[in-house]
Amino acid sequence: MSPIFDFFLDPYRDRSLLFIVLEAIAFVFGIASVIYAKREHIWVYPTGLIATLITMYIFLKDELLGDMMLNLYYSLMSVYGWWNWSRKKGETSLVRISRTNTREKWLGLLLFVLTLGVTYGVYKLFGTEIGYTNYIDIFTSGIFFTAMWYMANKKLENWTLWILADIITVPLYAYRGWGMLSLQYLIFTILAIQGYFAWKKLLNKSLQTSLK
């Protein structure tokens, strides 16, 4: 078998069939969620919720507390985002794509810092040894948390944060031997870049329309 196939399949040789199936389902729904997000479609949230709940369960069983906390937050924020994106006045959506203002940038920074503290605290609370890869987890958790909040409020900058954190996560998961997750985040990176330009185009079109 080629080294590439070994890389993707070796971590799953001793994995139960249930967890392999669950990870595959989370993989598919995670990709679907980002595609829907790129299209500014409300289905980003139900598909994302399925992926994050499954992933949260997998990480809980594997005792990866930082990753579990991240997916718990994703699940809660998906519920909020689903509600927020659904709000309408007549046929017009109340939440539209926009850029962050100064207040929202500072709030995002505060969310980032708070997430670092909470995630670090969870590791300490459960007595989990914190290695250098865990510190990377803690750092990316802060970025992902903030990106999810920005997305729930349709802020263009959410894509910039997704891109940054996804790029960091690809080699991290590859280093840990999680081939499927590493591939997933590589796809996420590509879709996030596309999402940024798609939302920027929609935002520019909206601004041009409002000026007429």
C-alpha positions in Angstrom: 0.0 0.0 0.0 1.3 3.5 -0.8 2.5 5.9 1.9 -0.4 8.2 1.2 -3.0 5.5 1.7 -1.1 4.4 4.8 -1.2 7.9 6.2 -5.0 8.1 5.8 -5.8 4.5 6.8 -3.3 3.6 9.6 -5.0 5.7 12.4 -8.2 3.8 11.7 -7.0 0.2 11.8 -7.7 0.0 15.6 -10.7 2.3 15.5 -14.1 0.9 16.0 -16.5 0.9 13.0 -18.9 3.1 14.8 -16.3 5.9 15.2 -15.1 5.6 11.6 -18.7 5.9 10.4 -19.3 8.9 12.8 -16.2 10.7 11.6 -17.1 10.1 8.0 -20.6 11.6 8.6 -19.1 14.6 10.4 -16.7 15.0 7.5 -19.5 15.2 4.9 -21.7 17.5 6.9 -18.8 19.7 7.8 -17.9 20.2 4.2 -21.6 20.8 3.3 -21.8 23.4 6.1 -19.0 25.5 4.7 -20.4 25.3 1.2 -23.7 26.6 2.4 -21.9 29.3 4.4 -20.1 30.4 1.2 -23.5 30.7 -0.5 -25.0 32.6 2.5 -27.5 29.9 2.9 -29.3 29.1 6.1 -28.5 25.4 5.8 -25.0 26.3 7.0 -26.4 25.8 10.5 -28.4 22.5 10.5 -25.6 20.8 8.6 -22.9 22.4 10.8 -24.8 21.4 13.9 -24.9 17.7 12.9 -21.1 17.8 12.2 -20.2 19.6 15.5 -22.4 17.4 17.7 -20.8 14.2 16.3 -17.3 15.7 16.5 -17.9 16.8 20.0 -18.8 13.2 21.0 -15.8 11.8 19.3 -13.4 14.2 21.0 -15.1 13.6 24.3 -14.4 9.9 24.0 -10.8 10.6 22.9 -10.4 12.9 25.9 -9.4 15.9 23.7 -11.0 18.5 25.9 -9.9 21.6 24.0 -11.3 20.3 20.7 -14.5 19.1 22.5 -15.0 22.6 24.0 -14.6 24.1 20.6 -17.3 21.9 19.1 -19.6 22.5 22.0 -19.3 26.2 21.3 -19.8 25.6 17.6 -23.0 23.8 18.4 -24.4 26.6 20.7 -23.3 29.3 18.2 -25.0 27.3 15.4 -28.3 27.6 17.2 -27.8 31.3 17.7 -26.7 31.8 14.1 -29.6 29.8 12.8 -32.0 32.1 14.7 -30.2 35.3 13.8 -30.0 34.5 10.1 -33.7 33.6 10.1 -34.9 36.9 11.4 -36.7 38.9 8.7 -38.8 42.0 8.2 -41.3 41.0 5.6 -39.1 39.3 2.9 -36.0 41.2 3.9 -33.4 39.6 6.1 -32.5 41.7 9.2 -28.9 40.5 9.2 -26.9 41.3 6.1 -23.2 40.9 5.2 -21.1 43.7 6.5 -17.7 44.6 7.8 -16.8 44.8 11.5 -16.7 48.2 13.1 -14.2 49.2 15.8 -16.4 48.1 18.6 -16.9 44.6 17.0 -13.2 44.3 16.4 -12.5 44.9 20.1 -15.3 42.5 21.1 -13.7 39.9 18.8 -10.4 40.4 20.5 -12.0 40.0 23.9 -13.7 36.8 22.7 -10.4 35.5 21.5 -8.6 36.2 24.8 -11.5 34.8 26.9 -11.5 31.6 24.8 -7.8 31.1 25.4 -8.3 31.4 29.1 -11.4 29.2 29.3 -9.8 26.4 27.1 -6.6 26.5 29.1 -8.6 26.3 32.3 -10.5 23.3 31.0 -7.3 21.4 30.4 -6.0 22.3 33.9 -9.4 21.5 35.6 -9.3 17.9 34.2 -5.6 17.5 34.9 -4.7 17.0 31.3 -1.1 17.3 30.4 -0.6 20.3 28.1 2.0 19.7 25.3 3.0 22.2 22.6 0.4 20.9 20.2 -2.3 21.6 22.9 -1.1 25.2 23.0 -1.7 25.4 19.3 -5.1 23.9 19.9 -5.8 26.6 22.5 -4.6 29.4 20.1 -6.7 28.1 17.2 -9.7 27.7 19.5 -9.6 31.4 20.2 -9.6 32.2 16.4 -12.3 29.7 15.6 -14.6 30.9 18.4 -14.3 34.5 17.2 -14.8 33.4 13.6 -18.0 31.6 14.5 -19.4 34.7 16.3 -18.5 36.9 13.3 -20.2 34.4 10.9 -23.4 34.3 13.1 -23.6 38.1 12.6 -22.5 37.9 8.9 -19.3 39.8 9.3 -16.9 39.5 6.3 -13.9 39.1 8.5 -15.2 35.7 9.7 -13.6 34.2 6.5 -10.2 35.8 7.2 -10.2 34.1 10.7 -11.3 30.8 9.3 -8.6 30.8 6.7 -5.9 31.6 9.3 -7.0 28.9 11.7 -7.6 26.3 9.0 -4.1 26.8 7.6 -2.7 26.1 11.1 -4.9 23.1 11.7 -4.1 21.2 8.5 -0.4 20.4 9.5 -1.4 20.0 13.1 -3.9 17.2 12.4 -1.5 15.7 9.9 1.2 15.6 12.5 -1.2 13.8 14.9 -2.0 11.2 12.2 -5.6 12.3 11.6 -5.6 12.1 7.8 -9.3 12.5 7.3 -9.5 15.6 9.6 -6.4 17.1 8.0 -7.9 16.7 4.5 -11.1 18.2 5.8 -9.4 21.3 7.0 -7.5 21.6 3.8 -10.8 21.6 2.0 -12.1 24.1 4.6 -9.2 26.4 3.7 -10.0 26.4 0.0 -13.7 26.9 0.6 -13.0 29.7 3.1 -10.9 31.6 0.5 -13.8 31.2 -2.0 -16.2 32.2 0.7 -14.3 35.4 1.4 -14.4 36.5 -2.2 -18.1 35.4 -2.6 -19.2 37.5 0.4 -17.0 40.4 -0.6 -18.7 40.4 -4.0 -22.1 40.3 -2.4 -21.2 43.1 0.0 -19.9 45.3 -2.8 -23.0 44.7 -4.8 -25.2 45.6 -1.8 -23.2 48.8 -1.2 -23.5 49.8 -4.9 -27.3 49.2 -4.7 -27.7 51.3 -1.6 -25.9 54.2 -3.3 -28.3 54.3 -6.2 
